[in-house]
C-alpha cells in the first residue's frame, strides 16, 4: 500500500491538530515546487481530504458548543444550543 493510501485509511483517526499539521506540510511541499507531477496530484488529493476532515471536525465542535443562559437577575440558569447570530 502506498503512503498516500495508508494515510487516507487513517484519516478518521486524526485529531484536528494532526490533520492541520499534515495539511500545512502538504501546502509547503506543493509551494516548494520540488514534487513531481504525480506526487503533486497525490498531495493535492490528500490535501482536499484533510481539508474536508478539518471542516467536519470544526462543524462537530460547533454543534457541541453551548451558551450559558441567564435569568432576569443575570444569574446562570442553564445552557442552550449555540446559534450564530
FIFIMAR-667279 format. One record per residue (C-alpha): residue number from 1; x, y negated, z negated. Coordinates in Angstrom, 2 decimals. Last residue first. Layout:
BEGIN
{fike:NUM; xx:X; yy:Y; zz:Z} .
...
// end
This chain:
BEGIN
{fike:85; xx:-26.14; yy:-35.46; zz:-15.18} .
{fike:84; xx:-24.53; yy:-32.05; zz:-15.24} .
{fike:83; xx:-26.56; yy:-29.78; zz:-17.45} .
{fike:82; xx:-25.11; yy:-27.82; zz:-20.36} .
{fike:81; xx:-27.52; yy:-25.35; zz:-21.88} .
{fike:80; xx:-28.90; yy:-26.41; zz:-25.26} .
{fike:79; xx:-27.49; yy:-26.17; zz:-28.79} .
{fike:78; xx:-28.81; yy:-26.65; zz:-32.27} .
{fike:77; xx:-29.93; yy:-29.26; zz:-34.78} .
{fike:76; xx:-26.84; yy:-31.40; zz:-35.23} .
{fike:75; xx:-27.63; yy:-34.53; zz:-37.24} .
{fike:74; xx:-28.20; yy:-37.83; zz:-35.45} .
{fike:73; xx:-31.23; yy:-38.83; zz:-37.53} .
{fike:72; xx:-33.56; yy:-38.24; zz:-34.57} .
{fike:71; xx:-32.22; yy:-34.69; zz:-34.17} .
{fike:70; xx:-29.08; yy:-33.86; zz:-32.27} .
{fike:69; xx:-28.38; yy:-31.28; zz:-29.58} .
{fike:68; xx:-24.94; yy:-29.79; zz:-29.16} .
{fike:67; xx:-24.09; yy:-29.04; zz:-25.57} .
{fike:66; xx:-23.46; yy:-25.61; zz:-24.27} .
{fike:65; xx:-20.83; yy:-24.38; zz:-21.89} .
{fike:64; xx:-21.29; yy:-20.80; zz:-20.78} .
{fike:63; xx:-22.55; yy:-21.64; zz:-17.29} .
{fike:62; xx:-19.57; yy:-23.95; zz:-16.82} .
{fike:61; xx:-17.20; yy:-21.09; zz:-17.63} .
{fike:60; xx:-18.86; yy:-18.84; zz:-15.04} .
{fike:59; xx:-18.65; yy:-21.56; zz:-12.40} .
{fike:58; xx:-14.98; yy:-22.10; zz:-13.23} .
{fike:57; xx:-14.23; yy:-18.37; zz:-12.97} .
{fike:56; xx:-16.10; yy:-18.18; zz:-9.65} .
{fike:55; xx:-14.14; yy:-21.15; zz:-8.29} .
{fike:54; xx:-10.87; yy:-19.53; zz:-9.38} .
{fike:53; xx:-11.78; yy:-16.26; zz:-7.64} .
{fike:52; xx:-12.79; yy:-18.11; zz:-4.46} .
{fike:51; xx:-9.45; yy:-19.95; zz:-4.45} .
{fike:50; xx:-7.58; yy:-16.69; zz:-5.07} .
{fike:49; xx:-9.30; yy:-15.06; zz:-2.11} .
{fike:48; xx:-8.53; yy:-18.07; zz:0.10} .
{fike:47; xx:-4.91; yy:-17.92; zz:-0.98} .
{fike:46; xx:-4.66; yy:-14.20; zz:-0.23} .
{fike:45; xx:-5.83; yy:-14.84; zz:3.32} .
{fike:44; xx:-3.39; yy:-17.75; zz:3.69} .
{fike:43; xx:-0.53; yy:-15.61; zz:2.38} .
{fike:42; xx:-1.38; yy:-12.78; zz:4.79} .
{fike:41; xx:-1.57; yy:-15.25; zz:7.69} .
{fike:40; xx:1.73; yy:-16.81; zz:6.66} .
{fike:39; xx:3.33; yy:-13.35; zz:6.44} .
{fike:38; xx:2.22; yy:-12.58; zz:9.98} .
{fike:37; xx:3.51; yy:-15.93; zz:11.26} .
{fike:36; xx:6.82; yy:-15.55; zz:9.44} .
{fike:35; xx:7.33; yy:-17.45; zz:6.20} .
{fike:34; xx:10.04; yy:-20.10; zz:5.77} .
{fike:33; xx:7.81; yy:-23.10; zz:6.47} .
{fike:32; xx:8.30; yy:-24.40; zz:2.95} .
{fike:31; xx:4.65; yy:-25.53; zz:2.82} .
{fike:30; xx:3.42; yy:-21.95; zz:3.15} .
{fike:29; xx:5.68; yy:-20.73; zz:0.36} .
{fike:28; xx:4.70; yy:-23.64; zz:-1.93} .
{fike:27; xx:1.00; yy:-23.07; zz:-1.25} .
{fike:26; xx:1.40; yy:-19.38; zz:-2.07} .
{fike:25; xx:3.19; yy:-20.16; zz:-5.33} .
{fike:24; xx:0.42; yy:-22.60; zz:-6.32} .
{fike:23; xx:-2.20; yy:-19.93; zz:-5.59} .
{fike:22; xx:-0.36; yy:-17.43; zz:-7.76} .
{fike:21; xx:-0.26; yy:-19.90; zz:-10.63} .
{fike:20; xx:-3.95; yy:-20.70; zz:-10.15} .
{fike:19; xx:-4.80; yy:-16.99; zz:-10.25} .
{fike:18; xx:-2.79; yy:-16.49; zz:-13.43} .
{fike:17; xx:-4.46; yy:-19.49; zz:-15.09} .
{fike:16; xx:-7.96; yy:-18.35; zz:-14.14} .
{fike:15; xx:-7.26; yy:-14.89; zz:-15.50} .
{fike:14; xx:-6.51; yy:-12.11; zz:-13.06} .
{fike:13; xx:-8.18; yy:-8.69; zz:-13.41} .
{fike:12; xx:-10.64; yy:-9.31; zz:-10.58} .
{fike:11; xx:-7.73; yy:-9.93; zz:-8.19} .
{fike:10; xx:-6.02; yy:-6.57; zz:-8.86} .
{fike:9; xx:-7.14; yy:-4.96; zz:-5.59} .
{fike:8; xx:-6.10; yy:-8.06; zz:-3.64} .
{fike:7; xx:-2.60; yy:-7.94; zz:-5.16} .
{fike:6; xx:-2.20; yy:-4.30; zz:-4.14} .
{fike:5; xx:-3.24; yy:-5.11; zz:-0.56} .
{fike:4; xx:-0.90; yy:-8.12; zz:-0.46} .
{fike:3; xx:2.00; yy:-6.04; zz:-1.79} .
{fike:2; xx:1.33; yy:-3.43; zz:0.88} .
{fike:1; xx:0.00; yy:0.00; zz:0.00} .
// end
